[in-house]
Amino acid sequence: MTTAWETPSDHQAPEDSVHQAWRADDILVRARYDSVTGFDAGSGKKRWEYATPLRTAVCAASTTADGSRVLIAYGAAKKGKEGCSTVVALDLADGRELWHTALAPAAEAFSGGNGPLDPEAFSGGDGALATGNGLGVILDAGTGKTARAIHALDLRTGSPRWTATVPKGCVPGPIASAAKQVIAVLACGKEMKLAAFDPADGKERWTTPLNTRSGVLTDASVTITATEPIVLRVDEGDRGIDAFLTFGPNGSPGAAVQATGDSYGSIGTDVAVSDGRLFALTNGGEWGFLAAFDLTTGHELWQEDLDRGSSSVVQGLHAGAGRVMFVKVSRKHGDSLYVFDAATGDEEEHRYFRDDTDDVDDLLPYGDRIIAVRSGSYNEPFTAYERW
């Protein structure tokens, strides 16, 4: 793998600042605390830049784009997340601001009325903004813990569309937009639930407990891993569930993939969902596995020994179009790209990089090239590699 192009290195960013990347056709975009920048996917040349007003910083971003449109939020840099006070819709094609609103996305752990949730379970950079179905959806912080609301605006114009009808006694938390509905994690008294809302008018379609047998308490860590199908990572620590839970489009509970298993060890934070499967890097065996799970049954389908050794790091897990890939960084043997058949686990490619890859968060196929996405300071946000 040789380097086709790379963008200039980023300067240092504050610790825990927002990093988000999107691709819209031939434009690669990265958002960080001080700006949002678009690059040409074919050449790496800078196409546009959107800078927030003086003395403000980007504090939240939608994780996905609806076509070429995304949401970001910014606020007073010195106030931290509580200063996250303006939401903006951007067009990734040219960096144009479509509209902005004073709705402030929730950035702190939310409360269900019986004690706060784990602060690590929810932050403004993950679950406060969503796009989909032509909507920009905002988890509005409101003026108090019980004043939270889910608002939807027309993503093209910013016109208000609806405020979600949240079940009585529940407080909304992380949100996401699925293909035909908006979903949200709720704190209802002492129990956490999952709800879906109609994208046309915001009415509640269904609400279901995360665990119908024993419930999930509001101090658990819950994150939305995927929306097609719906997959939640739920971790109750030593006292209960630690698994990836699936739900049908009507809220019916599905299979669970346990975060720890005898054959594969423990699943970390590197996971990807594609084609009805969950792919994960685990710490099982001597050096870890790449494991695939069927989201219909929860069963492990296959695993590959990473053989990474004590001097290697595996990163940039990506799944899509019937393939799963990652980069193995080795101080002894150099960096390598591995590509596997998603259905069988058969190795399709193993190629060495001529140059060091540094820290890789994600890998994006683009034509015959592979684009590495990075968020760390002093690293290139994007580098395109080609087979040689």
Salt bridges, closest charged atoms under 4 A:
ASP10 OD1 - ARG30 NH2 2.84
ASP10 OD2 - ARG32 NH1 3.83
ASP34 OD2 - HIS11 NE2 3.06
ASP34 OD1 - ARG32 NE 3.34
ASP40 OD2 - ARG47 NH1 2.78
GLU49 OE1 - LYS46 NZ 3.59
ASP91 OD2 - ARG96 NH2 3.63
ASP94 OD2 - ARG96 NE 3.49
GLU97 OE2 - HIS100 ND1 2.78
GLU108 OE2 - ARG148 NH2 2.73
ASP140 OD2 - HIS151 NE2 3.38
ASP154 OD2 - ARG161 NH1 3.66
ASP198 OD2 - ARG205 NH2 3.52
ASP219 OD1 - ARG239 NH2 2.46
GLU236 OE2 - ARG239 NH2 3.96
ASP242 OD1 - ARG233 NH2 3.11
GLU348 OE1 - ARG323 NE 3.03
GLU349 OE2 - ARG323 NH2 3.03
GLU349 OE1 - ARG351 NE 2.50
GLU349 OE1 - ARG387 NE 2.78
ASP362 OD1 - HIS318 ND1 3.19
GLU386 OE1 - ARG369 NE 3.43
